[in-house]
Amino acid sequence: MKNIPVRERFTSNGFTLIELLVAISLSSMVFILVGSFMAFLINRNSRSETTELFEQAKNDLVQEMSNSIKWAKNLSISGNHVVADGVNYTLADGRIIKNGQPIVPDGVTINSFEVTDYSVTSDLYSLQIRIEMQSTQHPLSKDELKLVVSQRLTEVQSE
């Protein structure tokens, strides 16, 4: 075996164990910080998509129901079922159905559909429609829509 002087054995150009442990610790801290930041961004994007889905559902419901009820000549209400000029709105399987077709996006479940009649006269209806909705992807995300719609007089009366 070759005799290597003591000075040359300990002055090699490698890393010590302490240097390696410090480098591993620092790199794992960087990876944890980057991973946490990525998880935050993904979660924030998911919440934004859920909010956008709720807004789309509310816009669809307001547009569909308010126009139909506002200009209806014949209107009937029974529980959570509204019929405006033959157009049926009802709650079935967590969806609001208009004549057999859902008008709420797939990512939203309707938990409650309540119609309250605040009419003063029997000629023109004034309704409050309260709808509670929940995200199917994020069950803790919930929203509510309160819609007040008054039926309009659609006949012109002349003297």
C-alpha positions as CSV (number, residue, x, y, z in Angstrom):
1,M,0.0,0.0,0.0
2,K,1.2,3.4,-0.8
3,N,2.0,5.8,2.0
4,I,0.2,9.1,1.7
5,P,1.4,11.8,4.0
6,V,-1.2,12.9,6.7
7,R,-1.4,16.4,5.3
8,E,-2.5,15.3,1.9
9,R,-5.1,12.9,3.2
10,F,-7.1,15.7,4.9
11,T,-6.6,18.4,2.4
12,S,-8.6,16.8,-0.4
13,N,-11.0,19.0,-2.5
14,G,-14.3,17.2,-1.4
15,F,-17.1,18.4,0.8
16,T,-17.3,17.7,4.5
17,L,-20.3,16.1,6.1
18,I,-21.4,19.4,7.7
19,E,-21.3,21.2,4.4
20,L,-23.4,18.5,2.8
21,L,-26.0,18.6,5.6
22,V,-26.2,22.4,5.4
23,A,-26.7,22.2,1.6
24,I,-29.4,19.5,1.9
25,S,-31.2,21.5,4.6
26,L,-31.2,24.7,2.6
27,S,-32.3,23.0,-0.6
28,S,-35.2,21.3,1.3
29,M,-36.3,24.6,2.8
30,V,-36.4,26.1,-0.7
31,F,-38.4,23.1,-2.1
32,I,-40.9,23.4,0.8
33,L,-41.3,27.2,0.2
34,V,-41.8,26.6,-3.5
35,G,-44.2,23.8,-2.9
36,S,-46.3,25.9,-0.4
37,F,-46.4,28.7,-2.9
38,M,-47.6,26.4,-5.7
39,A,-50.3,24.9,-3.4
40,F,-51.5,28.5,-2.5
41,L,-51.7,29.4,-6.2
42,I,-53.6,26.3,-7.1
43,N,-56.0,26.8,-4.2
44,R,-56.6,30.4,-5.1
45,N,-57.3,29.5,-8.7
46,S,-59.8,26.8,-7.6
47,R,-61.6,29.4,-5.4
48,S,-61.7,31.8,-8.3
49,E,-63.2,29.2,-10.6
50,T,-65.8,28.4,-7.9
51,T,-66.7,32.0,-7.5
52,E,-67.0,32.4,-11.3
53,L,-69.2,29.3,-11.5
54,F,-71.6,30.7,-8.8
55,E,-71.7,34.1,-10.6
56,Q,-72.6,32.3,-13.9
57,A,-75.3,30.3,-12.1
58,K,-76.8,33.4,-10.5
59,N,-76.7,35.3,-13.8
60,D,-78.4,32.4,-15.6
61,L,-81.1,32.1,-13.0
62,V,-81.8,35.9,-12.8
63,Q,-82.1,36.2,-16.6
64,E,-84.2,33.1,-17.1
65,M,-86.6,33.5,-14.2
66,S,-87.0,37.3,-13.9
67,N,-87.9,37.7,-17.6
68,S,-90.3,34.8,-17.7
69,I,-92.1,35.9,-14.5
70,K,-92.0,39.6,-15.2
71,W,-93.8,39.4,-18.5
72,A,-96.0,36.4,-17.9
73,K,-99.7,36.7,-18.5
74,N,-100.5,33.5,-16.6
75,L,-98.6,32.7,-13.4
76,S,-99.0,30.0,-10.9
77,I,-97.0,29.1,-7.8
78,S,-97.1,26.0,-5.6
79,G,-94.3,25.4,-3.1
80,N,-91.1,25.4,-5.0
81,H,-92.8,25.1,-8.4
82,V,-93.4,28.1,-10.6
83,V,-95.3,28.1,-13.9
84,A,-95.1,31.3,-16.1
85,D,-97.0,31.1,-19.4
86,G,-96.5,27.4,-19.6
87,V,-92.8,27.5,-18.6
88,N,-92.2,25.2,-15.6
89,Y,-89.5,26.0,-13.1
90,T,-88.9,23.3,-10.4
91,L,-86.1,21.8,-8.2
92,A,-85.2,18.3,-9.1
93,D,-82.0,16.3,-8.2
94,G,-80.2,19.5,-7.0
95,R,-80.8,21.3,-10.2
96,I,-83.4,23.9,-11.3
97,I,-85.2,22.6,-14.3
98,K,-86.9,24.7,-16.9
99,N,-89.3,22.6,-19.0
100,G,-87.2,19.5,-18.5
101,Q,-83.8,21.2,-19.1
102,P,-81.4,22.2,-16.3
103,I,-80.5,25.9,-16.3
104,V,-77.8,25.7,-13.7
105,P,-74.2,24.7,-14.6
106,D,-73.0,21.2,-13.7
107,G,-70.6,22.3,-11.0
108,V,-73.4,23.8,-8.9
109,T,-75.9,21.9,-6.7
110,I,-79.1,23.7,-5.6
111,N,-79.9,22.9,-2.0
112,S,-83.0,25.1,-1.6
113,F,-85.5,26.7,-4.0
114,E,-88.1,28.8,-2.1
115,V,-90.8,31.0,-3.6
116,T,-92.6,33.5,-1.4
117,D,-95.6,35.4,-2.7
118,Y,-95.7,39.1,-1.5
119,S,-98.5,40.1,-3.8
120,V,-100.8,42.9,-2.7
121,T,-103.4,42.2,-5.4
122,S,-104.4,39.0,-7.1
123,D,-104.0,40.6,-10.5
124,L,-100.2,41.1,-10.4
125,Y,-97.8,38.8,-8.5
126,S,-94.7,40.0,-6.6
127,L,-92.4,37.1,-5.7
128,Q,-89.3,36.6,-3.7
129,I,-87.3,33.6,-4.9
130,R,-84.5,32.4,-2.6
131,I,-82.0,29.9,-3.9
132,E,-79.2,28.3,-1.9
133,M,-76.4,26.7,-4.0
134,Q,-73.3,24.7,-3.3
135,S,-70.3,23.8,-5.3
136,T,-70.0,20.1,-6.2
137,Q,-66.2,20.2,-6.2
138,H,-65.8,22.2,-3.0
139,P,-68.7,21.3,-0.7
140,L,-67.8,24.0,1.8
141,S,-68.3,26.7,-0.9
142,K,-71.9,28.0,-0.7
143,D,-73.8,31.0,-2.1
144,E,-77.3,32.4,-2.0
145,L,-79.4,34.2,-4.5
146,K,-82.4,36.3,-3.5
147,L,-84.5,37.5,-6.4
148,V,-87.5,39.8,-6.2
149,V,-89.6,39.8,-9.3
150,S,-92.9,41.7,-9.9
151,Q,-95.2,40.7,-12.7
152,R,-95.8,43.6,-15.2
153,L,-99.0,44.6,-16.8
154,T,-98.6,43.6,-20.4
155,E,-101.9,44.9,-21.8
156,V,-102.3,48.5,-22.9
157,Q,-105.6,50.0,-21.7
158,S,-107.1,52.8,-23.7
159,E,-109.9,55.2,-22.7
